[in-house]
Amino acid sequence: MCEDIVDYYEILECDRAASYDELKKNYQRLALLLHPDRNENKQNDEKFLLLQKAWSVLRDPESRKQFDALLVCHDHSNLLLFETLSLSEMTFDETECGYSYPCRCSGLYFLEMSDANPPSVVVDCNECSFSIQVNIPQL
């Protein structure tokens, strides 16, 4: 079950697709605004600490990938949809009783037969935060 999480992209005032350079630029701008040495407002101290946490997570590619996965789990309206394909484009695996499709990260999308309900289903990669939409024909 997913927990409520703080969106670090909002803290850094960036889009989820922002590049490292965009994240860094916004972090530096906000750090100057909120830094405790430049500010006597105690509310800004908390904002500054949250800003530090957001930057520490999003500047590292591995922790950013994990955070993106948490966001996908938390809010399915913002899925990182990589591709839309039909069930016939996936490979059927008899031993696993399901369909698989390779992700660009070398991970795997896996759809169990029991989950293959028309007209479509969203499947998450087992390695990264991308998802695919699989269109399933009605029988």
PyRosetta script that sets phi, psi and omega in degrees:
from pyrosetta import init, pose_from_sequence

init()
pose = pose_from_sequence("MCEDIVDYYEILECDRAASYDELKKNYQRLALLLHPDRNENKQNDEKFLLLQKAWSVLRDPESRKQFDALLVCHDHSNLLLFETLSLSEMTFDETECGYSYPCRCSGLYFLEMSDANPPSVVVDCNECSFSIQVNIPQL")
pose.set_psi(1, 137.8)
pose.set_omega(1, -178.7)
pose.set_phi(2, -85.0)
pose.set_psi(2, 143.6)
pose.set_omega(2, 178.3)
pose.set_phi(3, -98.8)
pose.set_psi(3, 163.7)
pose.set_omega(3, 174.4)
pose.set_phi(4, -70.2)
pose.set_psi(4, 130.8)
pose.set_omega(4, -178.3)
pose.set_phi(5, -127.9)
pose.set_psi(5, 155.8)
pose.set_omega(5, 175.8)
pose.set_phi(6, -83.4)
pose.set_psi(6, 132.9)
pose.set_omega(6, 179.3)
pose.set_phi(7, -82.5)
pose.set_psi(7, 104.5)
pose.set_omega(7, -178.0)
pose.set_phi(8, -66.1)
pose.set_psi(8, -23.9)
pose.set_omega(8, 176.0)
pose.set_phi(9, -66.5)
pose.set_psi(9, -38.2)
pose.set_omega(9, 176.1)
pose.set_phi(10, -65.6)
pose.set_psi(10, -40.6)
pose.set_omega(10, 178.6)
pose.set_phi(11, -58.8)
pose.set_psi(11, -40.8)
pose.set_omega(11, 179.8)
pose.set_phi(12, -87.5)
pose.set_psi(12, 3.4)
pose.set_omega(12, 179.0)
pose.set_phi(13, 54.3)
pose.set_psi(13, 46.9)
pose.set_omega(13, -179.3)
pose.set_phi(14, -129.0)
pose.set_psi(14, 159.6)
pose.set_omega(14, 172.8)
pose.set_phi(15, -77.5)
pose.set_psi(15, 155.4)
pose.set_omega(15, 179.9)
pose.set_phi(16, -65.4)
pose.set_psi(16, -20.1)
pose.set_omega(16, 178.5)
pose.set_phi(17, -94.1)
pose.set_psi(17, 9.8)
pose.set_omega(17, -176.8)
pose.set_phi(18, -61.0)
pose.set_psi(18, 144.3)
pose.set_omega(18, 177.2)
pose.set_phi(19, -75.8)
pose.set_psi(19, 167.4)
pose.set_omega(19, 176.2)
pose.set_phi(20, -56.8)
pose.set_psi(20, -43.3)
pose.set_omega(20, -178.7)
pose.set_phi(21, -63.3)
pose.set_psi(21, -38.8)
pose.set_omega(21, 177.4)
pose.set_phi(22, -65.5)
pose.set_psi(22, -43.1)
pose.set_omega(22, 177.9)
pose.set_phi(23, -60.2)
pose.set_psi(23, -45.7)
pose.set_omega(23, -178.1)
pose.set_phi(24, -64.1)
pose.set_psi(24, -43.2)
pose.set_omega(24, -179.5)
pose.set_phi(25, -61.2)
pose.set_psi(25, -45.6)
pose.set_omega(25, 179.4)
pose.set_phi(26, -67.9)
pose.set_psi(26, -38.3)
pose.set_omega(26, 177.3)
pose.set_phi(27, -59.2)
pose.set_psi(27, -48.2)
pose.set_omega(27, -177.7)
pose.set_phi(28, -63.4)
pose.set_psi(28, -40.7)
pose.set_omega(28, 178.7)
pose.set_phi(29, -63.1)
pose.set_psi(29, -47.1)
pose.set_omega(29, -178.4)
pose.set_phi(30, -70.5)
pose.set_psi(30, -34.3)
pose.set_omega(30, 179.0)
pose.set_phi(31, -63.2)
pose.set_psi(31, -39.3)
pose.set_omega(31, 177.1)
pose.set_phi(32, -65.3)
pose.set_psi(32, -38.6)
pose.set_omega(32, 179.8)
pose.set_phi(33, -69.1)
pose.set_psi(33, -39.2)
pose.set_omega(33, -170.6)
pose.set_phi(34, -101.5)
pose.set_psi(34, -6.0)
pose.set_omega(34, -174.3)
pose.set_phi(35, -57.0)
pose.set_psi(35, 132.8)
pose.set_omega(35, -177.9)
pose.set_phi(36, -58.6)
pose.set_psi(36, -29.5)
pose.set_omega(36, 179.4)
pose.set_phi(37, -71.0)
pose.set_psi(37, -20.3)
pose.set_omega(37, -179.3)
pose.set_phi(38, -105.0)
pose.set_psi(38, -0.8)
pose.set_omega(38, -171.3)
pose.set_phi(39, -140.4)
pose.set_psi(39, 137.3)
pose.set_omega(39, 176.4)
pose.set_phi(40, -103.6)
pose.set_psi(40, -1.4)
pose.set_omega(40, 179.9)
pose.set_phi(41, -74.9)
pose.set_psi(41, 116.2)
pose.set_omega(41, -176.8)
pose.set_phi(42, -64.9)
pose.set_psi(42, -27.5)
pose.set_omega(42, 176.7)
pose.set_phi(43, -63.7)
pose.set_psi(43, -33.6)
pose.set_omega(43, 179.4)
pose.set_phi(44, -68.4)
pose.set_psi(44, -25.3)
pose.set_omega(44, 176.6)
pose.set_phi(45, -60.8)
pose.set_psi(45, -45.3)
pose.set_omega(45, 179.0)
pose.set_phi(46, -66.3)
pose.set_psi(46, -41.3)
pose.set_omega(46, 178.2)
pose.set_phi(47, -63.1)
pose.set_psi(47, -39.0)
pose.set_omega(47, 179.6)
pose.set_phi(48, -64.6)
pose.set_psi(48, -42.8)
pose.set_omega(48, 178.1)
pose.set_phi(49, -63.4)
pose.set_psi(49, -39.8)
pose.set_omega(49, 177.4)
pose.set_phi(50, -66.8)
pose.set_psi(50, -38.7)
pose.set_omega(50, 176.1)
pose.set_phi(51, -60.6)
pose.set_psi(51, -43.6)
pose.set_omega(51, 178.7)
pose.set_phi(52, -60.6)
pose.set_psi(52, -43.7)
pose.set_omega(52, -179.9)
pose.set_phi(53, -63.9)
pose.set_psi(53, -44.5)
pose.set_omega(53, 179.5)
pose.set_phi(54, -59.2)
pose.set_psi(54, -45.5)
pose.set_omega(54, -179.5)
pose.set_phi(55, -65.6)
pose.set_psi(55, -40.4)
pose.set_omega(55, -179.0)
pose.set_phi(56, -64.6)
pose.set_psi(56, -30.9)
pose.set_omega(56, 179.0)
pose.set_phi(57, -80.6)
pose.set_psi(57, -46.6)
pose.set_omega(57, -172.1)
pose.set_phi(58, -82.0)
pose.set_psi(58, -15.7)
pose.set_omega(58, 179.7)
pose.set_phi(59, -78.8)
pose.set_psi(59, -23.0)
pose.set_omega(59, -179.6)
pose.set_phi(60, -95.1)
pose.set_psi(60, 121.7)
pose.set_omega(60, -176.5)
pose.set_phi(61, -56.0)
pose.set_psi(61, -39.4)
pose.set_omega(61, -178.6)
pose.set_phi(62, -69.6)
pose.set_psi(62, -46.0)
pose.set_omega(62, 179.9)
pose.set_phi(63, -69.8)
pose.set_psi(63, -31.2)
pose.set_omega(63, 176.0)
pose.set_phi(64, -65.1)
pose.set_psi(64, -41.8)
pose.set_omega(64, 178.5)
pose.set_phi(65, -61.0)
pose.set_psi(65, -42.9)
pose.set_omega(65, 178.3)
pose.set_phi(66, -65.7)
pose.set_psi(66, -40.3)
pose.set_omega(66, 178.5)
pose.set_phi(67, -65.5)
pose.set_psi(67, -42.4)
pose.set_omega(67, 177.4)
pose.set_phi(68, -58.6)
pose.set_psi(68, -39.4)
pose.set_omega(68, 177.7)
pose.set_phi(69, -63.4)
pose.set_psi(69, -39.1)
pose.set_omega(69, 176.3)
pose.set_phi(70, -63.4)
pose.set_psi(70, -40.0)
pose.set_omega(70, 178.8)
pose.set_phi(71, -63.7)
pose.set_psi(71, -41.5)
pose.set_omega(71, 178.9)
pose.set_phi(72, -62.4)
pose.set_psi(72, -42.3)
pose.set_omega(72, 178.8)
pose.set_phi(73, -63.5)
pose.set_psi(73, -39.1)
pose.set_omega(73, -176.5)
pose.set_phi(74, -75.1)
pose.set_psi(74, -38.8)
pose.set_omega(74, -170.8)
pose.set_phi(75, -138.5)
pose.set_psi(75, 93.8)
pose.set_omega(75, -177.6)
pose.set_phi(76, -70.1)
pose.set_psi(76, -9.2)
pose.set_omega(76, 177.3)
pose.set_phi(77, -75.0)
pose.set_psi(77, -14.1)
pose.set_omega(77, -179.3)
pose.set_phi(78, -115.6)
pose.set_psi(78, 38.9)
pose.set_omega(78, 179.6)
pose.set_phi(79, -60.9)
pose.set_psi(79, 144.1)
pose.set_omega(79, 172.9)
pose.set_phi(80, -88.6)
pose.set_psi(80, 80.2)
pose.set_omega(80, -175.3)
pose.set_phi(81, -76.1)
pose.set_psi(81, 114.0)
pose.set_omega(81, -175.7)
pose.set_phi(82, -83.7)
pose.set_psi(82, -39.7)
pose.set_omega(82, -173.1)
pose.set_phi(83, -160.5)
pose.set_psi(83, 154.7)
pose.set_omega(83, 171.8)
pose.set_phi(84, -119.0)
pose.set_psi(84, 128.7)
pose.set_omega(84, -179.4)
pose.set_phi(85, -144.6)
pose.set_psi(85, 170.8)
pose.set_omega(85, 178.8)
pose.set_phi(86, -95.5)
pose.set_psi(86, 160.2)
pose.set_omega(86, -179.4)
pose.set_phi(87, -58.5)
pose.set_psi(87, -32.9)
pose.set_omega(87, -179.2)
pose.set_phi(88, -66.3)
pose.set_psi(88, -17.9)
pose.set_omega(88, 178.2)
pose.set_phi(89, -83.5)
pose.set_psi(89, -10.1)
pose.set_omega(89, 178.6)
pose.set_phi(90, -91.1)
pose.set_psi(90, 159.2)
pose.set_omega(90, 179.8)
pose.set_phi(91, -96.2)
pose.set_psi(91, 128.7)
pose.set_omega(91, 178.8)
pose.set_phi(92, -82.9)
pose.set_psi(92, 132.0)
pose.set_omega(92, 179.2)
pose.set_phi(93, -116.5)
pose.set_psi(93, 106.3)
pose.set_omega(93, -176.9)
pose.set_phi(94, -63.6)
pose.set_psi(94, -38.3)
pose.set_omega(94, -177.1)
pose.set_phi(95, -67.9)
pose.set_psi(95, -31.1)
pose.set_omega(95, 179.9)
pose.set_phi(96, -96.2)
pose.set_psi(96, -6.7)
pose.set_omega(96, -177.6)
pose.set_phi(97, 53.5)
pose.set_psi(97, 53.0)
pose.set_omega(97, 179.1)
pose.set_phi(98, -169.7)
pose.set_psi(98, -175.5)
pose.set_omega(98, -177.8)
pose.set_phi(99, -114.7)
pose.set_psi(99, 145.1)
pose.set_omega(99, 179.1)
pose.set_phi(100, -131.2)
pose.set_psi(100, 159.3)
pose.set_omega(100, 178.3)
pose.set_phi(101, -152.3)
pose.set_psi(101, 134.1)
pose.set_omega(101, -177.7)
pose.set_phi(102, -75.9)
pose.set_psi(102, 141.8)
pose.set_omega(102, 175.4)
pose.set_phi(103, -94.2)
pose.set_psi(103, 158.7)
pose.set_omega(103, 179.5)
pose.set_phi(104, -67.0)
pose.set_psi(104, -16.6)
pose.set_omega(104, 179.9)
pose.set_phi(105, -87.0)
pose.set_psi(105, 3.3)
pose.set_omega(105, -175.6)
pose.set_phi(106, 81.5)
pose.set_psi(106, 4.9)
pose.set_omega(106, 174.0)
pose.set_phi(107, -81.6)
pose.set_psi(107, -165.5)
pose.set_omega(107, -175.0)
pose.set_phi(108, -142.8)
pose.set_psi(108, 137.0)
pose.set_omega(108, 169.0)
pose.set_phi(109, -93.4)
pose.set_psi(109, 130.9)
pose.set_omega(109, 179.6)
pose.set_phi(110, -130.2)
pose.set_psi(110, 128.0)
pose.set_omega(110, -179.6)
pose.set_phi(111, -118.4)
pose.set_psi(111, 114.0)
pose.set_omega(111, 176.9)
pose.set_phi(112, -71.4)
pose.set_psi(112, 147.0)
pose.set_omega(112, -178.6)
pose.set_phi(113, -56.5)
pose.set_psi(113, -37.0)
pose.set_omega(113, -177.9)
pose.set_phi(114, -67.2)
pose.set_psi(114, -20.6)
pose.set_omega(114, 179.5)
pose.set_phi(115, -92.4)
pose.set_psi(115, -5.3)
pose.set_omega(115, -175.3)
pose.set_phi(116, -83.5)
pose.set_psi(116, 72.5)
pose.set_omega(116, -179.3)
pose.set_phi(117, -104.5)
pose.set_psi(117, 134.0)
pose.set_omega(117, 179.1)
pose.set_phi(118, -63.2)
pose.set_psi(118, 156.0)
pose.set_omega(118, 0.8)
pose.set_phi(119, -89.7)
pose.set_psi(119, -20.9)
pose.set_omega(119, 179.9)
pose.set_phi(120, -158.6)
pose.set_psi(120, 162.3)
pose.set_omega(120, 178.6)
pose.set_phi(121, -145.0)
pose.set_psi(121, 148.1)
pose.set_omega(121, 177.5)
pose.set_phi(122, -101.1)
pose.set_psi(122, 131.3)
pose.set_omega(122, -177.7)
pose.set_phi(123, -121.5)
pose.set_psi(123, 132.3)
pose.set_omega(123, 179.6)
pose.set_phi(124, -91.0)
pose.set_psi(124, 147.6)
pose.set_omega(124, 173.3)
pose.set_phi(125, -70.7)
pose.set_psi(125, 145.9)
pose.set_omega(125, 179.6)
pose.set_phi(126, -81.6)
pose.set_psi(126, -3.1)
pose.set_omega(126, -177.9)
pose.set_phi(127, -120.2)
pose.set_psi(127, -35.5)
pose.set_omega(127, -175.7)
pose.set_phi(128, -124.8)
pose.set_psi(128, -169.7)
pose.set_omega(128, -175.3)
pose.set_phi(129, -95.5)
pose.set_psi(129, 6.7)
pose.set_omega(129, 178.1)
pose.set_phi(130, -78.3)
pose.set_psi(130, 156.4)
pose.set_omega(130, 175.5)
pose.set_phi(131, -133.6)
pose.set_psi(131, 160.7)
pose.set_omega(131, 172.7)
pose.set_phi(132, -126.1)
pose.set_psi(132, 154.1)
pose.set_omega(132, 172.5)
pose.set_phi(133, -105.5)
pose.set_psi(133, 127.4)
pose.set_omega(133, -179.7)
pose.set_phi(134, -109.9)
pose.set_psi(134, 120.0)
pose.set_omega(134, 176.2)
pose.set_phi(135, -86.1)
pose.set_psi(135, 126.1)
pose.set_omega(135, -174.1)
pose.set_phi(136, -114.5)
pose.set_psi(136, 124.0)
pose.set_omega(136, -178.5)
pose.set_phi(137, -69.6)
pose.set_psi(137, 145.6)
pose.set_omega(137, 176.8)
pose.set_phi(138, -81.3)
pose.set_psi(138, 139.7)
pose.set_omega(138, -178.6)
pose.set_phi(139, -88.0)
pose.dump_pdb("model.pdb")
